[in-house]
Amino acid sequence: MEVDKNRFILLTLLIFAFFTFCKKAPYSPRLPEYIKAEKELRKDITPEQGLDDSIANLQKKYRIELKRELEKLKNNPESWLRLIKELTDGK
């Protein structure tokens, strides 16, 4: 009986820890790097030089789907703040 109670407590703690620490990231960890790279790309390339193609290649390189990443951030102000902080800390 005591062993079952201990197993139940341990299992409950493990489940709690799993749900607490295994949250899905609010956005891709590569998103700040991608945004910085796109900013630099926009400085160097004019629209006549094929900016859209270059941005598409950059998204492939970083494996980022920008529309999907922005959808994740849409109603999550805390994630926006975290992203902005990551972008400004890296300057």
C-alpha positions as CSV (number, residue, x, y, z in Angstrom):
1,M,0.0,0.0,0.0
2,E,2.8,2.4,0.9
3,V,4.7,1.6,-2.3
4,D,1.6,2.4,-4.4
5,K,1.1,5.7,-2.6
6,N,4.8,6.6,-3.3
7,R,4.5,5.6,-7.0
8,F,1.3,7.7,-7.3
9,I,3.1,10.7,-5.8
10,L,6.1,10.3,-8.0
11,L,4.0,9.9,-11.1
12,T,2.0,13.0,-10.2
13,L,5.2,15.0,-9.7
14,L,6.6,13.7,-13.0
15,I,3.4,14.7,-14.9
16,F,3.4,18.1,-13.3
17,A,7.1,18.6,-14.2
18,F,6.5,17.5,-17.7
19,F,3.6,20.0,-18.3
20,T,5.5,22.8,-16.5
21,F,8.8,22.5,-18.2
22,C,7.9,21.2,-21.6
23,K,5.9,24.1,-23.0
24,K,6.0,24.8,-26.7
25,A,8.2,27.7,-27.6
26,P,6.1,30.8,-28.5
27,Y,8.2,31.2,-31.6
28,S,11.1,29.6,-33.4
29,P,14.5,30.2,-31.7
30,R,15.9,31.1,-35.1
31,L,13.4,34.0,-35.6
32,P,15.6,36.7,-34.0
33,E,18.6,35.6,-36.1
34,Y,16.4,35.6,-39.2
35,I,15.0,39.1,-38.5
36,K,18.5,40.5,-38.1
37,A,19.7,38.8,-41.3
38,E,16.7,40.1,-43.2
39,K,17.4,43.6,-41.9
40,E,21.0,43.4,-43.2
41,L,19.8,42.0,-46.5
42,R,17.3,44.9,-47.0
43,K,20.2,47.3,-46.5
44,D,22.3,45.7,-49.2
45,I,19.8,44.8,-51.9
46,T,17.4,47.1,-53.7
47,P,14.0,45.9,-54.9
48,E,15.3,45.9,-58.5
49,Q,17.9,43.4,-57.5
50,G,15.4,40.8,-56.6
51,L,14.7,41.4,-52.9
52,D,11.8,39.0,-52.8
53,D,13.9,36.1,-54.1
54,S,16.6,36.9,-51.6
55,I,14.2,37.0,-48.7
56,A,12.7,33.7,-49.8
57,N,16.2,32.2,-49.9
58,L,16.9,33.6,-46.4
59,Q,13.7,32.0,-45.1
60,K,14.7,28.7,-46.5
61,K,18.2,29.0,-45.0
62,Y,16.8,29.7,-41.5
63,R,13.9,27.3,-42.0
64,I,11.4,30.1,-41.0
65,E,7.9,30.5,-42.2
66,L,7.5,34.1,-41.3
67,K,3.6,34.2,-41.6
68,R,3.3,31.2,-39.2
69,E,5.8,32.6,-36.7
70,L,3.9,35.9,-36.7
71,E,0.6,34.0,-36.2
72,K,2.2,32.4,-33.1
73,L,3.0,35.9,-31.7
74,K,-0.4,37.5,-32.7
75,N,-2.1,37.5,-29.3
76,N,0.9,36.9,-27.1
77,P,2.3,40.3,-25.8
78,E,4.8,38.5,-23.5
79,S,6.4,36.7,-26.5
80,W,6.6,40.0,-28.4
81,L,8.5,41.6,-25.6
82,R,10.8,38.6,-25.3
83,L,11.5,38.7,-29.1
84,I,12.1,42.5,-29.0
85,K,14.5,42.0,-26.1
86,E,16.4,39.3,-28.0
87,L,16.6,41.6,-31.0
88,T,17.9,44.6,-29.1
89,D,20.3,42.7,-26.8
90,G,22.1,41.4,-29.9
91,K,23.0,44.8,-31.3
